[in-house]
Amino acid sequence: MKRAAWLAAGAAPAFWGAYTWGSHLLTLGSVWRGPTWRHAAALTFDDGPDPDWTPRVLDILDRANVRGTFFLIGRRAQREPAIARRIAEAGHDLGNHTWSHTSLWRCGPARTEREIVDGHAAIAEAAGAPPRFFRPPWGKTNLAMFRVAHRLGTPCVFWSVQPESRRPVAPAEQARRGIARARAGAIYDLHDADGVPGAGRRLVEYLPALVAGLRAQGYALVPLRELL
């Protein structure tokens, strides 16, 4: 192999590492939590809309008079426009969780733009209102992502409390974790669809206890537009 080929072979992993892992340095300028001067927190929901679980989550929030933020997957919103519209009409915030929920670590600039732009457009059409915020799947970023989200006017929002990540956690334990980790300005990352198998069912089971526990500590539960 010629010297140029060797250099190219060595440069490619370094470039991709900077494009993906290195991009996480830019998340320092993204939103991770709200201001700490107000005793409030935001419940955010990823991966929907799910035809079985999202309506039940909406019912729970409606009974508790809570407004949250739903980060929808574009192609799921396209399949379930009535649920997407219900989310918007109930006063919840809309967020863009990309078109297909693929890892942006696997997407070059062109694919990244399609994932974000197509997701944004599908959610806006289905819900009748554009998303206000953006969240990358699994919190994985790349350098191209920030430019596209900025152009669409959707700040990148992560989270400060995640009761369940990539492995199932029992509903009672999720409620306990969520209440114990409450802080002023907290942003909760919950899942109303099955990224992790059974996530929607578990959320429906523990969400009333989480809401009650946070309110017992004096927290106002508000959508992101109010928290931020």
C-alpha positions in Angstrom: 0.0 0.0 0.0 1.3 3.4 -1.0 2.1 6.0 1.7 -1.0 8.1 0.6 -3.3 5.1 1.1 -1.8 4.4 4.5 -2.4 8.0 5.5 -6.0 7.9 4.2 -6.7 4.7 6.1 -5.4 6.2 9.3 -7.2 9.5 8.8 -10.7 8.1 8.2 -11.2 6.8 11.8 -9.8 9.9 13.3 -12.1 12.1 11.2 -15.2 10.0 12.0 -14.3 10.1 15.7 -14.1 13.9 15.6 -17.3 14.1 13.6 -19.2 11.9 16.1 -17.6 11.7 19.5 -15.9 15.0 19.2 -19.2 16.7 18.4 -20.4 16.1 22.0 -18.2 19.0 23.1 -20.8 21.2 21.4 -23.5 19.8 23.6 -22.1 22.0 26.3 -24.0 24.8 24.6 -27.2 22.7 24.4 -30.0 22.5 26.9 -29.6 20.0 29.7 -31.8 21.5 32.4 -33.9 24.6 33.1 -33.2 27.4 35.5 -32.7 26.5 39.1 -34.4 29.6 40.6 -37.9 28.1 39.9 -39.2 25.0 41.6 -40.3 23.4 38.3 -39.5 20.4 36.2 -40.4 19.2 32.7 -41.6 15.8 31.7 -40.5 14.9 28.1 -41.5 11.8 26.2 -39.5 10.1 23.4 -40.1 7.7 20.6 -43.9 8.1 20.0 -46.5 8.4 18.9 -47.4 4.9 19.8 -51.0 3.8 18.9 -51.4 1.9 22.2 -49.4 3.8 24.8 -49.3 7.4 23.8 -53.1 7.9 24.2 -52.9 6.4 27.6 -50.1 8.7 28.6 -52.1 11.6 27.3 -55.1 10.5 29.4 -52.9 10.4 32.5 -51.5 13.8 31.9 -55.0 15.2 31.1 -56.4 13.9 34.4 -53.5 15.4 36.3 -53.6 18.7 34.4 -50.0 18.3 33.4 -48.5 19.6 30.1 -45.3 17.9 28.8 -43.2 17.7 25.7 -43.3 14.9 23.2 -40.3 14.2 21.0 -41.9 12.4 18.1 -40.4 10.2 15.4 -41.4 11.6 12.0 -42.5 8.4 10.3 -44.5 7.4 13.4 -46.2 10.8 13.4 -47.0 10.3 9.8 -48.6 6.9 10.6 -50.5 8.3 13.6 -51.6 11.9 12.7 -54.6 11.8 14.9 -52.4 11.2 18.0 -49.9 13.8 16.9 -52.6 16.3 16.5 -54.1 15.4 19.9 -50.7 16.1 21.5 -50.6 19.6 20.0 -54.2 20.4 20.7 -53.9 19.4 24.4 -51.2 22.1 24.9 -48.2 19.8 25.0 -45.0 20.9 23.3 -43.8 19.1 20.1 -40.2 18.0 19.6 -38.4 16.4 16.7 -36.7 13.0 17.3 -35.7 12.6 13.7 -37.5 10.8 10.8 -36.5 7.2 11.6 -34.7 7.2 15.0 -31.4 6.1 13.5 -28.2 6.8 15.3 -26.6 10.0 14.0 -23.2 8.4 14.7 -24.0 6.4 11.5 -25.1 9.4 9.4 -23.0 11.6 7.2 -24.0 15.2 6.7 -26.5 14.5 3.9 -28.3 11.7 5.8 -28.3 13.8 9.0 -30.0 16.6 7.2 -32.6 14.3 5.7 -33.3 12.7 9.1 -33.9 16.1 10.9 -35.6 18.0 8.1 -37.9 15.1 7.1 -38.8 14.4 10.7 -39.5 18.1 11.3 -41.8 18.3 8.2 -43.7 15.1 9.0 -44.4 16.1 12.6 -45.5 19.6 11.5 -47.9 18.2 8.9 -49.3 15.4 11.2 -49.8 17.6 14.3 -50.7 20.9 12.5 -47.9 22.7 14.3 -44.1 22.6 13.9 -41.9 21.1 16.6 -40.2 23.6 18.9 -37.3 21.5 20.0 -34.9 18.7 18.8 -33.5 15.7 20.5 -31.1 13.2 18.8 -31.9 9.5 19.3 -30.0 8.1 22.3 -28.4 11.6 22.7 -25.9 10.7 20.0 -24.7 13.7 18.0 -22.6 14.6 15.0 -21.1 17.9 13.8 -23.7 18.3 11.0 -26.6 18.0 13.4 -26.2 21.4 15.1 -26.3 23.4 11.9 -29.5 21.8 10.7 -31.3 22.1 14.1 -30.3 25.7 14.3 -31.5 26.5 10.8 -34.9 25.0 11.7 -35.0 27.1 14.9 -35.2 24.0 17.2 -32.8 24.1 20.1 -31.2 20.8 21.0 -32.6 19.6 24.3 -31.1 16.7 26.3 -32.1 15.7 29.9 -31.0 15.6 33.5 -33.1 12.7 34.7 -33.6 9.4 32.9 -35.3 6.7 35.0 -34.8 4.0 32.4 -32.1 3.9 29.7 -31.3 0.9 27.5 -32.3 -1.8 29.9 -35.8 -2.4 31.3 -36.4 -1.1 34.8 -39.4 -2.0 37.0 -42.1 0.6 37.1 -41.9 1.1 40.9 -38.1 1.6 40.7 -38.5 4.1 37.9 -40.9 6.1 40.0 -38.6 5.9 43.0 -35.6 7.1 40.9 -37.5 9.9 39.3 -38.8 11.3 42.6 -35.4 10.9 44.3 -33.5 12.7 41.6 -35.8 15.6 41.4 -34.1 19.0 41.2 -35.2 22.5 40.3 -35.1 22.8 36.5 -35.0 19.0 35.9 -35.8 17.7 32.5 -37.1 14.1 32.6 -36.5 11.8 29.7 -39.4 9.2 29.6 -40.5 6.9 26.8 -44.1 6.4 25.6 -43.1 3.9 23.0 -41.1 0.8 22.9 -37.5 1.7 22.1 -36.7 -0.6 25.0 -39.2 -3.4 24.9 -42.2 -2.7 27.2 -41.2 0.9 27.9 -44.6 2.3 27.1 -46.4 -0.2 29.4 -44.0 0.5 32.2 -44.5 4.3 31.8 -48.2 4.0 32.0 -47.9 2.0 35.2 -45.7 4.4 37.1 -46.4 7.8 35.6 -49.2 8.7 38.0 -46.9 7.9 41.0 -44.1 10.0 39.5 -46.4 13.0 39.0 -47.9 12.7 42.5 -44.4 12.3 44.0 -43.0 15.4 42.3 -46.0 17.5 43.2 -45.7 16.4 46.8 -42.2 17.9 46.8 -43.7 21.2 45.5 -42.6 20.9 41.8 -44.6 22.6 39.1 -44.7 20.3 36.0 -44.5 22.4 32.9 -43.8 22.0 29.2 -40.3 23.0 28.0 -41.4 26.3 26.5 -42.3 27.4 30.1 -39.4 25.8 31.9 -36.8 27.4 29.5 
